[in-house]
Amino acid sequence: MGRGKIAIRRIDNITSRQVTFSKRRNGLLKKAKEISILCDAEVGLIIFSSTAKLYDFASTSMRSVIERYNKVKEEDHNLMNPMSEVKFWQGEAANLRQQLHYLQESHRQLLGEKLSGLSIKDLENQLDISLRSIRMKKEQTLTDEIKELNRKGSIIVQENIELNEKVNLLYQEKIGLQKKVYGTGGRNEANETPATNAISNGYNFINLQLRQPQGQRNYTSSNAMKLGLQLHYKAD
C-alpha cells in the first residue's frame, strides 16, 4: 500500500518540520548532484533554513554559477537592443579566435616547434606533460596486452582440460575393449604375460605340457616327469 499524499502546507509541529526539512534538503542536494553529472549541466543550489542556516551545492563553484547567471540575465536584457546583440556576438567571436590561437600554439609547442619564446621552466613542463602522456599510453597498451594474454592462457587451459578428459575417456574405452578381448581380468600393460607381449609383436606361442600316465609315476626316479613342447609359428 503506497504512502498517502502529504498536504503541501506549512508544518506546524517544529520537530516534524525539522525532520521533513532535513530529508527534503538531502534529497534535493542529491538530485542536484545527479543532474549535474548525468546531463553535464552546471548546477547551483542555495538553501536557507528557517533558522537562517546556509546549505548550498555547486557543480563547479558557486561564484562562477552566480556570475554566469548574472551575465545571462544581463544578456537577455540587452538583447532587446539589436546593437547590443551585435556586440555580444562580436565578443564571442573574438573569444573563440583567442582560444583557437592558444590551442594552435600549444599544439606547435608539443610538436617541438616555436620553442624560442618558452623559458626553461616552460620547456620542462612541456617535457613532463609529454612524458606523462607517453607513460600512460604505454601502461595502457601493456595492460591491454596482459589482459589479452591472460584471456588466451585461460582458453588454452580450458582446451587442455577438455583434451585430458577425452584422453581419459579413450583410455577407459580401451580398457573395456581389452576386457572383452582378454577376459574379465582385463589387460594391464604393466603386467602383460609373455604370450600377450608376443601377440602384440606379431608372434603366437603355444605351450604344451605332457605328464606320464597315472600308473607309471614310479617309472622314473622323479615323482613326475614333465615334458614341455613348445611350438612356435609366425602369426599372420
N, C-alpha and C positions, 0 to 999 in steps of 0.2 A: 504494500500500500504506500503510495507516494506521500510526500510531505504536503501539508496544506499550504495554500498561498498566504504569504505574510502581507499584511496591510502596509503599504508604503506611507508611513506617517511617523512622526517623532515618537520615540520610545520614552515613556515616562519614567520607567524604573532605571535608576542610574547604573546599577550593576549590569542589568541586561543590555543597556545601551553601550556600556564599555565593552562587554563581551562581543556584541554584534559589530561594533566598530573595529575591534581587533581582527575578527575573522574576515570581514569585508575588506579591510585595508590590506591584509596579506594576500587575499585573492586578487585584488586589483593590481597590486605590485607584481604578482606572478604573471597575470595576463599581460601587463605592460612589457615585461621582460620577454615573454614568449612571442608576442607580435613583433618586437624589435628583431628577434633572432630569425623567426620563420619568414618574415616578409621583408627583411633588410630595411626596416623603417627606422627613422630617427625619432625616438620617443622621449618625452619629458613629462614627468608626473609630479605634482606638488600637492600635498595633503596637509591641512592644518586640523588638528583635533579640537574638540570643544574646550580643551584646556590650553589651547594655543601651542601645542607641541607639533613640530615640523617633521613630516615624513616625505621623502622625495626619491625619485628614481630617474636616471637619465641614461640612455643607451650610449651616448658619447660623453658629454658634460653638460651640466645644466646651463652654464653660461652660453655655450655655443647654441644650445637649443633656443634659449631666450633671444639671443641676438638674431638667429635665423628667423624666429617668429616676428620680431620687430621689423626686420628687413622686408619680409614678405608682406606684412601689413602696410608698410610704407610704400612698397612697390604697387600693391593693389590700389592704394590711394592715388599714386602718381600716374598710374596707367589711364586714369581718366583724361590725362593730358597727352595728346599724340607726341609732342616734342619730348616729353619725359620718357615715353616708351622707346623712342629712337635712341636716346642717350643710354637707356638701360641696355639695349641690345648691342650698342657700340662698346659699352664697358664689358659685356660678356664676351664679345669677340676679341677684345684686347687681352682679357684674362686667358682665353683659350690659346691665343698666339704665344703668350708668355709661357704657358705650360708646355706647349709643343716645342718651343725653343729650348727649354730646360731639359726636356726628355731627349732631344736630339743631341745636345751637348753631353749629357750623361752617357748616351749610347756610344758616341765617338770616343769618349774617355775610357770606357770599358773595352773598346777595341784597340786601345793604345794610341789613339790619335789626339792631337791638340792637347798635349800634356804640359805645354810650356807655361800655361797660366796657373798650374797647380803647385802648391807648396809640397815640401817633403811629407808633411803630415797627411795632406790630402792624398798623395800618392800611396802612402802606407795604408790609408783607409780603403782606397780603391782596391789595393792588392789583397787586403784582408777579406773584403767582401767577395772578390773573385775566388780566392782560395776556399772560403767557406762554402760558396756555391758549388765549387768543384767537388769538395769533400762530401757534401750532402748528396750530390748526384752519384758519386762513386759508391757511397754507402747504400743508396737505394738500389743501384744496379747489383751490387754484391748480395744484398738481401733478397732481391728477386731471384738471382741465380741459385742461392742456397735453398729457397723455397721450392724452386723447380727441381733441384737435385733431390731434395727430401721426398718430393712427390714421386719422382721416378724410382727412388730407392724403395718406397712403400709398395709401388707396383711390382717391382722385381721380387720383393719379399713375399708378396701375395702369390705371385706366379710360382715361386719356389715351393711354397706350401702346397699349392694345388698339384704341382708335379710330384712331390713326395707322396701325396695321397694317392695319385694314380699309380705310382710305383708300388706302393704297399698293396693296392688293390690287385695289380697284376701278379704280385708275389703270392697273395692269398689264392688267386685263381690257379697259379702254377702248383701250389701245394695240393689243392683239391684235385687237379688232374693227376698228379703223381700218386695220390692215394688211390684213385680209381685204377691206375695202371699197375702199381706195385702192391696193391693190397691195402688193408686198413691201417697197417703200420706206417704207411706213408714212406717218403724217401727223404732222408736227410743227407744233404750233400757232404756234410762234415763227417758222417758215419756211414758212407756208402760201402757196400761189400765189394770184393774184387770182381765178382760177376757183374754187378751193375756198372762198375768202372770200365770193365772190358766191353760191355754192351755199348756204353757211351763212346768208346774208342773204335767201335766197328767190329768187335770180336765177340763170339759167344763161347762159353766154356761149359762142358757137360761133365760133371763129376759123378763117377760110378764107384760104388763100394761093394765088394764081394765078401761074403762070410762063408765059412765052412758049414756043412750040414750039422744038425743037432747031434747026430751020433758020432761024428768024427772030431769032436772038440779035443780029444786027448791024442790025436794022431801026431800032433807036433809038440815040441817042447813048451811052447807058449800056450796060454789059456785059450787064445783065439787068434786066428790068422786073418789078417785083413789085407786084401789086395785092392789097390786103387788103380783104376783105369781112367785115364783122362783123355778124352778125345777133344781134339782141337779142330775147329773148322772155321774158316773165314766167313764172317757174316756178309750177306749181300749188302 
